[in-house]
């Protein structure tokens, strides 16, 4: 077992060591885990998400059962629509805090889109939702 400091282990993730995998919440994205879930015993999660070129989002409304979700776009652009907030184009350098339980959907994205997502906890439930009124 690694040494823990206040229930967290030291970890580093380098891009050249990381592997993107198609296993994730959305088939049109690939995910590269950053080791945060393991280092925090599941209290937090962090991963890089990138678009699978040529694949489009079905734009399905959903919500997440979590305490914290932040998205920071590092490359390209992505359009999200949020309950009561409308559509927002996030581009390189854009950051959004998605409050717990807010209904949202990913509408479209560039083929070169990459973003970092940080959540708490690392694993959380996702529910399909009807479009908000």
Secondary structure, 3 states (H helix, E strand, C coil): CCCEECCEECCCCCCCCCCCECCCCCCCEEEEECCHHHHCCCCCEEEEEEECCCCCCCCCCEEEECCEEEEEEEECEEEEEECCCEEEEEECCCEEECCCCCCEEEEEECCCCEEEEEEECCCCEEEECCCCC
